[in-house]
Amino acid sequence: FQLTADGIYFANIEPDFNVLPLISRHFRSRYADQEWIIYDLKRNYGLHYDGNRLSLVNMDLPKSYTNSLKLGDEFHEDESTYQQLWGTYFQKTNIRSRINKKLHEQHVPRRYWKYLSEKNPANALPGA
């Protein structure tokens, strides 16, 4: 999730299958105290939870919403800082001698990497 300028947590996904109906209960109970949108880019619809009610939404998304690694003005001013902190943490805690790329790609296929801020080299703090 990424925090938008208007205080909504936003996540875009491109699953192989239509999973939004299956995941709605989990996210509604897990993030019951937050307003959020999970948007399926392949199917052009999403789930919006306002803290009380879950609804289906359709939107025309700006380019910055369709690529999690390129943030636009639509996102909260602190969002890029949090992504940098996460990227630095990920780099610093990664044990190079234990890297197993083949296993990693089995668990997280490459097609999903564009949504992971830790895969963006620009997300490490300078000098870290």
C-alpha positions as CSV (number, residue, x, y, z in Angstrom):
1,F,0.0,0.0,0.0
2,Q,1.0,3.6,-0.6
3,L,-0.5,6.6,1.2
4,T,-2.2,9.1,-1.2
5,A,-2.2,12.8,-0.6
6,D,-5.8,12.6,0.6
7,G,-5.1,9.9,3.2
8,I,-6.2,6.8,1.4
9,Y,-4.0,3.7,1.3
10,F,-3.8,2.6,-2.3
11,A,-2.5,-0.6,-3.9
12,N,-2.6,-1.7,-7.5
13,I,-2.4,-5.3,-8.5
14,E,-2.4,-7.2,-11.8
15,P,-3.3,-10.8,-10.8
16,D,-3.6,-13.6,-13.3
17,F,-7.1,-14.3,-11.9
18,N,-10.0,-12.2,-10.6
19,V,-9.0,-12.4,-6.9
20,L,-10.6,-9.2,-5.5
21,P,-13.8,-10.9,-4.3
22,L,-11.7,-13.5,-2.6
23,I,-9.3,-11.1,-0.7
24,S,-11.9,-8.5,0.3
25,R,-12.8,-10.1,3.7
26,H,-9.1,-10.4,4.7
27,F,-8.2,-6.8,4.0
28,R,-11.4,-5.5,5.5
29,S,-10.7,-7.2,8.8
30,R,-6.9,-6.6,8.7
31,Y,-7.1,-2.9,7.9
32,A,-10.5,-2.1,9.5
33,D,-9.3,1.2,10.9
34,Q,-7.9,2.6,7.6
35,E,-9.4,3.8,4.4
36,W,-8.0,1.9,1.4
37,I,-8.3,1.0,-2.2
38,I,-7.0,-2.2,-3.9
39,Y,-7.3,-1.7,-7.7
40,D,-7.0,-4.5,-10.3
41,L,-5.3,-2.8,-13.3
42,K,-6.1,-5.8,-15.6
43,R,-9.8,-5.7,-14.9
44,N,-10.2,-2.0,-14.4
45,Y,-12.0,-2.2,-11.1
46,G,-11.1,-2.1,-7.4
47,L,-12.3,-2.4,-3.8
48,H,-12.7,0.8,-1.7
49,Y,-13.1,0.5,2.0
50,D,-14.0,3.7,3.8
51,G,-13.9,2.4,7.4
52,N,-17.5,1.2,7.3
53,R,-18.5,0.0,3.9
54,L,-16.8,-1.9,1.1
55,S,-17.7,-0.9,-2.4
56,L,-16.6,-1.6,-6.0
57,V,-15.0,1.3,-7.8
58,N,-13.8,2.1,-11.4
59,M,-11.3,4.9,-12.0
60,D,-9.2,6.5,-14.7
61,L,-5.8,6.3,-13.0
62,P,-2.9,8.7,-13.6
63,K,0.3,7.0,-14.8
64,S,1.8,7.3,-11.3
65,Y,-0.9,5.1,-9.9
66,T,-0.2,2.3,-12.4
67,N,3.5,1.9,-11.5
68,S,4.2,1.7,-7.8
69,L,7.9,2.7,-8.3
70,K,7.2,6.1,-9.8
71,L,5.3,8.4,-7.4
72,G,3.5,11.5,-8.5
73,D,1.9,14.4,-6.7
74,E,-1.1,12.2,-6.0
75,F,0.8,10.5,-3.2
76,H,1.5,11.8,0.3
77,E,4.7,13.9,0.6
78,D,6.3,11.3,3.0
79,E,5.6,8.3,0.8
80,S,8.9,8.4,-1.1
81,T,10.8,8.8,2.3
82,Y,9.1,5.6,3.6
83,Q,10.0,3.8,0.4
84,Q,13.6,4.9,0.7
85,L,13.7,3.7,4.4
86,W,12.2,0.4,3.4
87,G,14.7,0.0,0.5
88,T,17.6,0.8,2.8
89,Y,16.4,-1.6,5.5
90,F,16.0,-4.3,2.8
91,Q,19.5,-3.8,1.4
92,K,21.1,-3.7,4.9
93,T,19.4,-6.8,6.2
94,N,19.9,-8.8,3.0
95,I,22.6,-11.5,3.6
96,R,24.4,-11.8,0.2
97,S,25.8,-15.2,0.8
98,R,22.3,-16.6,1.3
99,I,20.8,-15.2,-1.9
100,N,19.0,-17.8,-3.9
101,K,17.6,-16.1,-7.0
102,K,16.0,-19.2,-8.4
103,L,14.0,-19.8,-5.2
104,H,13.2,-16.1,-4.9
105,E,11.7,-16.0,-8.4
106,Q,9.6,-19.1,-7.5
107,H,8.1,-17.3,-4.6
108,V,7.9,-13.9,-6.1
109,P,7.8,-14.1,-9.9
110,R,9.6,-11.3,-11.8
111,R,6.4,-10.0,-13.3
112,Y,5.4,-8.7,-9.8
113,W,8.7,-7.0,-9.1
114,K,7.5,-3.7,-10.5
115,Y,5.2,-3.4,-7.5
116,L,7.9,-3.9,-4.9
117,S,9.7,-0.8,-3.7
118,E,12.7,-2.8,-2.5
119,K,13.3,-3.8,-6.2
120,N,13.9,-0.1,-7.1
121,P,17.5,0.8,-6.6
122,A,16.6,4.4,-6.2
123,N,14.8,3.6,-3.0
124,A,18.0,3.3,-0.9
125,L,19.0,6.3,1.2
126,P,22.1,8.0,-0.2
127,G,25.3,6.7,1.5
128,A,23.5,3.8,3.0
